[in-house]
Amino acid sequence: MAVFLTSVSSVLVIVLIMALGYILRKTGWFADSFGGNIASLITKIALPASIFMGVMDHLTRESLLGLGKGIIFPALGVIIGYVIAWSAVKVLKIKPGRRGIFMNAVVNANTIFIGMPLNNALFGEKAMSYFLIYYIINTVSTWAFGVYLISNDDPTVDKSQKKAHKINWKKVLPMPLVGFIVAIVWLLLGIPVPSFMGQTLSYVGALVTPLSLIYIGIVLCDAGLNNFRFERDSILALLGRFVLSPVVLILLIKAGASFGVDLPTLMRQTLVVQSATPMLAVLPILAKEAHGDVKYATDVVVMSTVLFVVVVPILMAILQFI
């Protein structure tokens, strides 16, 4: 019952903030350009600040270097997830504008806003170091590769015209990834973060989740709730997020144990729970920047967030046998 109430509480907060965005857009508070402005603010400023402070607040040089053997399992899980998702895109003929979104939906999770508080509620502070293992892999996966898949799936770009062009470093090195790299270097060098700088970045970084959820509410309002429905591509993405990702990780952990690489019980549980958390709240924003199917991105994010209430208790029951 405690697990169920925790998952319901987490989802209720998200739904209420999305509802706020929906209502404010419906009542004319937000201009047509407001959604695009939010997208730029989040991806170029708030997210890098959030990731930088996330590393500074939750990692030390000792913990970073001591994550050890546990990091290989989520890393392999992400790689296998991308391979399966890419294969599904080809076999199932998912249309351009959805392909990058679909692969991200299957592989990458909302570890910060949902994953971290849920992990603390379920396992306590003693599991924080294990959570950070998944956080690092998820962050690198999202901003080093996931965002590239979405930007490379821009349906407005004519890929048949192959001509020499300069490297677009904004796509190769998106600002959130730059924030993560700077944070790791800063951490390894042992440079203290001045208090005024830390507070500023924390305040700015705190904008990410509420603004992302408000943006989803705006998109839902513009699209119309009557158009919100389960369709084939949405169901496939949900199966990938809630079934494929945790199953792959469980099988990898089991395989590792058979080869003598046995993880602590708390680490196994933490990694599996994180692998099944809902999809990235910023997915619709990334889709918008790449001229992708924003409605599809919004649908899968909202669906995965709401369904997570049901998924968590089931997952916790399964974990008792792992």
QUIZIPE-V367132 format. One record per backbone hydrogen bond with DSSP energy under -0.5 kcal/mol. CO is the residue of the C=O (numbers start at 1). NH is the residue of the N-H. E is the energy in kcal/mol with one decimal. If there is no record, write none. Layout:
# QUIZIPE-V367132
co: {CO;CO}
nh: {NH;NH}
e: {E;E}
This chain:
# QUIZIPE-V367132
co: {1;2;3;4;5;6;7;8;9;10;11;12;13;14;15;16;17;18;19;20;21;22;23;24;24;25;31;33;34;35;36;37;38;39;40;41;41;42;45;46;47;48;49;50;51;52;53;54;55;60;61;62;64;67;68;69;70;70;71;72;73;74;75;76;77;78;79;80;81;82;83;84;85;86;87;88;89;95;95;97;98;99;100;101;102;103;104;109;110;110;111;112;114;115;116;117;118;119;119;120;124;125;127;128;129;130;131;132;133;134;135;136;137;138;139;140;140;141;141;142;143;145;146;147;148;150;151;153;153;154;157;158;160;161;167;168;168;169;171;174;174;175;176;177;178;179;180;181;182;183;184;185;186;186;187;192;194;195;196;197;198;199;200;201;202;204;205;206;207;208;209;210;211;212;213;214;215;216;217;218;219;220;224;225;227;229;231;232;233;234;235;236;237;238;239;239;240;243;244;245;246;247;248;249;250;251;252;253;254;255;256;256;257;260;261;264;265;266;267;268;269;270;271;272;273;274;278;280;282;283;284;285;286;287;288;292;293;294;295;296;297;298;299;300;301;302;303;304;306;307;307;308;309;310;311;312;313;314;315;316;317;318;319}
nh: {5;6;7;8;9;10;11;12;13;14;15;16;17;18;19;20;21;22;23;24;25;26;27;29;30;28;34;37;38;39;40;41;42;43;44;45;46;47;49;50;51;52;53;54;55;56;57;58;59;64;65;66;67;70;71;72;73;74;75;76;77;78;79;80;81;82;83;84;85;86;87;88;89;90;91;92;94;98;99;293;102;103;104;105;106;107;108;111;114;115;116;117;118;119;120;121;122;123;124;124;127;128;131;132;133;134;135;136;137;138;139;140;141;142;143;144;145;145;146;147;174;149;150;151;152;153;154;97;155;157;159;161;162;163;169;171;172;173;174;177;178;179;180;181;182;183;184;185;186;187;188;189;190;191;190;194;198;199;200;201;202;203;204;205;206;207;208;210;211;212;213;214;215;216;217;218;219;220;221;222;223;224;227;228;229;231;235;236;237;238;239;240;241;242;243;244;245;247;248;249;250;251;252;253;254;255;256;257;258;259;259;261;260;262;263;268;269;270;271;272;273;274;275;276;276;277;110;283;286;287;288;289;290;292;291;294;297;298;299;300;301;302;303;304;305;306;307;308;309;310;311;312;313;314;315;316;317;318;319;320;320;321;322}
e: {-2.6;-2.1;-2.3;-2.5;-2.5;-2.1;-2.2;-2.6;-1.7;-1.4;-2.7;-2.3;-1.8;-2.3;-2.4;-1.8;-1.9;-2.2;-2.8;-2.6;-1.9;-2.4;-2.2;-2.6;-0.7;-1.2;-1.4;-1.9;-2.4;-2.2;-2.0;-2.2;-2.6;-2.4;-2.2;-1.4;-2.5;-3.2;-1.7;-2.6;-2.8;-2.3;-2.3;-2.1;-2.0;-2.2;-2.7;-1.6;-1.9;-2.7;-2.3;-1.3;-0.8;-1.1;-1.4;-1.1;-0.7;-0.8;-1.6;-2.4;-2.4;-2.3;-2.0;-2.8;-2.3;-2.4;-2.1;-2.6;-2.7;-2.9;-2.2;-2.4;-2.2;-1.8;-2.9;-2.8;-1.5;-1.7;-0.7;-2.5;-3.2;-2.3;-2.1;-2.7;-2.0;-1.9;-2.4;-1.6;-1.1;-2.1;-2.3;-0.6;-1.9;-2.3;-2.3;-2.1;-2.4;-3.0;-0.7;-1.2;-1.7;-2.0;-2.2;-2.2;-0.8;-1.2;-2.4;-2.4;-1.8;-2.9;-2.4;-2.5;-2.6;-2.5;-2.4;-2.2;-0.5;-1.2;-3.1;-2.5;-0.5;-2.0;-1.6;-2.4;-2.4;-1.2;-0.9;-0.6;-0.5;-1.5;-1.1;-1.1;-1.2;-1.0;-1.2;-1.4;-2.0;-2.8;-0.5;-0.7;-2.0;-2.6;-1.8;-2.7;-2.7;-1.9;-2.3;-2.4;-2.7;-2.6;-2.7;-2.1;-0.7;-1.7;-0.7;-0.7;-2.8;-2.6;-2.0;-2.6;-2.2;-2.4;-2.4;-2.9;-1.8;-1.5;-1.5;-0.6;-2.2;-2.4;-2.4;-2.4;-2.4;-1.9;-2.0;-2.0;-2.5;-2.5;-2.0;-2.5;-2.6;-2.2;-1.8;-1.5;-0.7;-0.5;-2.6;-2.4;-1.9;-2.3;-2.4;-2.2;-2.2;-2.8;-2.0;-2.3;-2.3;-2.1;-2.8;-1.9;-2.6;-2.5;-2.1;-2.4;-2.4;-2.5;-2.7;-2.1;-1.6;-0.9;-0.7;-3.1;-1.5;-1.1;-0.6;-2.3;-2.5;-2.3;-2.5;-2.1;-2.3;-2.3;-1.7;-0.6;-1.2;-1.3;-2.7;-1.4;-2.4;-2.3;-2.1;-2.0;-1.2;-3.5;-1.5;-1.5;-2.1;-2.7;-2.6;-2.3;-1.8;-2.6;-2.9;-2.3;-2.0;-2.3;-2.7;-1.0;-1.3;-1.2;-1.9;-2.3;-0.6;-1.2;-2.8;-2.7;-1.7;-2.0;-2.2;-0.7;-0.7;-2.1;-1.4}
